[in-house]
Amino acid sequence: MFFRTGGQNLNTNHSTQKISLYYHLFFVVITFIYWFSLYIYVPIFVEYLDYLGGAYTLIGFIAGSYGIMQILLRFPLGIISDKMQIRKPFIIVGLVTGVISCFGFALTESLSFAFASRVISGVTASMWVAFTVLYASYFRAEETTKAMGNIQFVTVASQLISMGLSGYLVSEWGWKTPFWLGGILGCIGIVMSFWVREVGNQTSNQKIEFKELRDVIKEPLVIKVALLSALANGVLFITMFGFTPTYALNIGATKDSLIVLVFSFMIPHAVAPIITGRYLLNRFNKWSILLVGFLGTFLFSAVIPFITNLEILYVTQMLNGYAQGMTIPLLMGMAIQTIPLNKRATAMGLFQAIYAIGIFVGPFAAGAVSQNINFATVFYLAGAIGLLGLALSIVWGREKSTHAVPLKQKSI
């Protein structure tokens, strides 16, 4: 089954709990709404900023500013969440700021307010630390990678549906429609979030001490997979979440037909984590899977400027979506699989803060090279980043240090 329910044993150190199917599905719905409000406008965002009069460097900066707050907030939020041993309030804050961001776009029409609203959306995305750690607590420790595959599937399914609607909504009802829909749906998510089930029995003597943070920060596997994830997310936000829709429009796509590109990329992107978690991990080394994923990312990103036919673009981006979908959730699971439960938000916060650098730097650098050289260099840059990820996967996969020893759980 997709979720382990009913008799699910939860890793809460020395106690176990049962989480019913109801609470699994309830959390899934809230997660779906969370990502829907963040991604409903992504395929048309670069075009919208162009409509407002932004140059490509500024457009890249505004698009990438989504990552600024994540760089600043995710690690501190992880520390605070572990120190207090709470996740639910951060989930509520994430949904509230998502609504503020969407309504900020909907009610204003200037590049300055677009930048402010995009930065607020970065605050929303920073709360993903709490989502991932809370959902992982519904599973046994050895099932962390599977849990991350499940939640990544929900994430991508939400992104798929929201991004698929985006172009159609703009075509039929104008630029503001996606923002209004994201904000309204986000309000429903806020109400629902107060009933999220948080795993209990995490008493005060399990809380992380600040002197223990160095153990997490010095964990080599966390740093390595975070850097690889920064590269993977940099490519993602340059391509499908950045400039690939604009390229499709340049070679003949319409705002209505962008849904075909979105589905071509996002459906394989959603399926890849499930196949990886349930089948490939049982047969292949994790670093070998990452190697293949980054190889596909490199090839199918760098080839984009050579394509002048929409059908060929759709096929290559199906493969690109699958390749990128192999790497991102796998890296997320690797980041916390050796970390005790009471330190996981800190580890996940560090991991996500580092990969947010790619979310910011990728689109910003792509916008700069596009304005100063030409538009095709955006995708050459994405390919080069994928190639670097491939090289690092080969090197680190051969090192014995990648087989990390789990951090010791503090005795209680």
N, C-alpha and C positions, 0 to 999 in steps of 0.2 A: 504494500500500500504506500501511498504518497506520504502519509503521516503515520507515525507510530502513536497509538492512542490507547486509552483505557488503562492497560497495565503498564504504561510507560514509566520506567524508573528514571528519576531525575538525579543528576549529579549535584547534590547540595552538600558536598563533603561527606558528613557522617549520617545523613538522613536521606530518605527517598520520599518522593511524592508522586501522586498520579495526576496527570493533566488530561482532561477529557477531550474528546474530539471537538466539542462545542468551543472550548477555549482556544484550541488550535485554529479553528476556522474563524473565530471572532478576531483573533490577532491577524490572521491572513487578510481579512477584509479591511482592517484598519491600515495595515501595511500597503494594501492596494490603493487606498485613498491617499495615503501619504505621498506615494510616488506619482499618482495621477496628477495631483495638484502641482508637482514639481516639473512634470514633463509634458503636460498638455500643450504647451506652446513651443517646445524645443525645435520641431522641424521648420517653423516659420520665424524663429527668433532672429536669425541673422538677416533675413529679408525684412523683418519688421524694423530692426535697427537701421537698415539701409533706407527704408521708407521714411524714418525719422531724420535722415540726413547724415548718418554717421559714416566716417571714413573707415576703411578696413582695419587699420591699427586700433582705432577706438572701438570698433565692433568686437574685435578679438579681445580687447581689454575688458569690455563690459561682459561679454560671454564668459570669459575666464574668471571674472570677479566672484562668480559663484564659488570658486575654490578658495578665495582669500580667507573668508571667515572659517572655512573648514580647517585650513592650515592653523589658524590662530586658536580655534575653539575645541577641536576634537580631542586632543590629548588632555587639556585641563578638564574637560567634561568627563572623560574616562576616569581620571583620577578622583574627581569629586563623586562620581557615581559609585566607584569602588569604596571610597572612604565612608560614604553614607549607606552603601549597600542598597541603593534604590535605583530603579530604571524608569518606572511609570511616569513620574513628573516630567522627565526629559522628553518622553513620547508626546505628552500633552503639549509641551512648549513647541515641539517640532511642528505639530499640526496647526497651532495658533499662528506661528510665524509664517507658515506656508500660506495661510489664508490672507495674512497682512500683505505678503508679497504679491499674490495674485490680484488682490483688490488695488494694490498700489499701481500695478500695470494698467488695470482696467480704468481707473479713475484719472489717470494722468496721460500726457502725451508729449514727453520731452526726454532727451537723452539723459539728463541729470536724474530725473525720477526713475528712468529705466535702470540706471546704474544702482540707485539706492534700493530699488525693489529686487534687483538681482543679488545684491549683497545680502539682503534679508533672506532670500531663498537659500543662500549659503549657510545662514544660521539654521534654517530648517534642515538642510542636509547634514549639518553637524550632529544632529540628534540621532542620526542613523546608528551611532555607537550603541545607544541604549536599545534600539530595536534589535540589533543583531545579538547582543549579549543576552537580552531577555528571552529571545526565541531559542537561543542555544541552550538556555537553562531548562527548556522543556525536554531536552534529550540527554542521554548518557554521554559522558565525556568522549568515549570512543566513537560516537556518532556525530561529532562536531562538524566534520566535513559534509556529511549528509544533510545536517541541519542547514548549513550555509548554502548547499545546493538547492534545498527546498525554498528557502527564503529568497534566494536569487531568482528562482523560477517565478515566484510571485512578483518580485520586483520587475523583471523583464516583461511579464505578462501585462502588468499595469502600464509600463512604458510603451509596450506594443499597442495597446488599445488607445491610450491617450494620444500618442503620437500619430496613430492612424486616423484619428478624428480631426486632428489639428488643421490640416490643409482644407478639408471639407468644410469645417466650421468657418474658417476665414473666407473661403470662396462664397459661401452662402450668406453669411451674416456679418462679415467684416472682421477687422484685426482684433477687436476687443473680445470677441466671443470666447476664445479659449481661456482667457484670463478670468472672465466671469464664471464659466463653468468650473474651473479649478477651484476658485474661491468658495463657491456654493457647496461643492462636494466636500471640500475641506471642512466646512462648518459641521457637516454631518459627522465627519471623522472626529472632530473635537468632542462632540457629545458622546460618541461611542467610546472614546479613549478612557473615560473615567471608570469603565467597567473592565479594563484589561486585567487579566489575572497575572499577578506577579508572584514568582516562586518565593515562599516564605522560608522560615527556619534558618535565616542567615543572621545569626545573632551578632551582637557587638564584638565578641571576641574573635569573630571571623573577619572583621574589617581590616583592610590593608593599612599598614603603617607606612608613613612617608619614607622611612629608612629602607623599606622593601622595594621602593620604586626602581632603585638602581638595578635590582635583579631583572626586572622586566625590560628596562632600557638597554641593558647589556646583553639581553638574549639575542644571539646572532641570527637565528632563524627569523625572528620578528622583523629585524632591520632589513634582511635580504628580501623577504617576500614583500615588504612594504615598498622597497625601491622598485622591484619588478612591477608591483601594482601601480606605482606612479607612472611608469612607462606605459603600461597597458591602458590606464585611464587617460593618459595624455593622448594616445592614439584615438581612443573612443571619442573624446571630446573635440578632436580635430576633425574626425571623419563624420560618423553618423549623427553625433550630437553637436556637430558644428557645421562643416562646410560641404559635406557630401550632398545634402539636399539642394544647396545652391548650385553645385555643379550639375545636378540632374536638371534643374530648371534651365541652366545654360545650354544643355544639349537637347532640349525639347519637351521636358516634362512640364506639366501644369500643376498648380496648387492642389487641384483635385487628385491628380494621378500620383502625387507624392506618397499616397497611401500604399502604392505598390512597392516603392522603394523601402518604406518603413517596414512593411510586412516581410519583404525579402530579407532584410537584415535581422529584424527582431525575432521572428519565429525561430530560426536556427539559434539565435542568441539565447532564447528562452529554453530550448530543448537541450542545448549543449551541457549545461550544468547537471541536468538529470542523468544524461547518458554518462557523463564523466563520473559523477558520484556513485552511480549504481553499477556500472559495468567496467569502465576503463580503469578505475582505481583498484579493482580486484585483479587486474591483469598486467598493469604497467606501473612502473615507477613514476611518482609524481613529477619528478624533474623531466622525465621523458615526455610526459603529457604537456608540460609547460613549453618544452622545446618545440613540439609540433604546433602548439597554439601560437607562439610568437612567430614561427616560420610562416604560418598562414596569414597572420596579421601583417607581416612585412610584405609578402607577395601581393595580397589583395588590396592593400592600401596604396602601394607604390604604382600599381597598374592603372589606377583610376584616370590619370590625365591622358592616357593613350586610348581611352574608350570614347567613341562618338555615337554609339548605339545604346539606347536605353535598355533593351532586353539583355545585352551583354553586361551592362552595369548592374542590372538586377541579379544576374547569376553570380557575378564576382562578389557582390555584397552579401549574398546568401552564404558564400564560403567565408567571407570576412566576419560575418556575424557569428558563425559557428566557431571559428578560430578564437575570436575574442571571448566568446562565451565559455570556452574551455579553461581560460586562464584566470579570469577575475574571481569567480567564486572559489576556485581551488586555492588561490593565494589567500583569500580571506579565511578559509578554514585552516590553512597551515599556520596562520598568524596566531591562533589561540589554542590549537589542539594540544600543545604541551604546557599550557598555562592553567594553574588552579582557578577554580570558579571565582574566588574572591578577588582575583587580580585580572580577570579577563577584560573588564571595561577599560582598565588602564592600557593593557596590551592592544586592544582593539582601537582605543583612542589614538595611541601612538601610530599604529599601522595606518589608520584612516587619515591622520594628519599628514603623514608623509606622502600617501598617495594623492592627497588633495593638491600637493604641489604640481602634480601632472595635470590635474583638472584646470588649474590656473595657468601654468606656464605653457601648456600645449596650445590652447586656442590663441593666447596672446602672441606667442612666437609665430604661429601660423598666420595670424592677421598681419603681423609686421612684415614677414617675408612676402606675403601676397601683395601688399601695397608697394614694397620696395623692389621686388623682382617681378614675379608674375603669379597668377592664381595657381598654376600647376605645381609650384614649389610647395604649396600646402601639403600635398599628398606625398611628395618626395620626402618631406620632413617626417610625415607620419610613418612612411616606410623605413626611414633611417632609425626612428625610435623603436620600431618593431624589431629591426635587425640587432640593435643593441640589447634588447630583451632576450633575443635568441642567444647571443653570445654569452650573456651573463648566466642564462639557464644552463648552458653547457659547462661553463667554468664552475659555478657553484654546485651543480649537480654532481660533479666529480669530487668535491671536497668532503672529507669525512665530517667536517664541522657542521655540515647541514643536517646531520642526524642528531638533532638536539636532545639533550637530556631534560626531561620535564623539571620545571622549577619546583622545589620542595614546598609542600603545603605547610603553612605554619601550624604547629600543634595547638590543640585547643583542649 
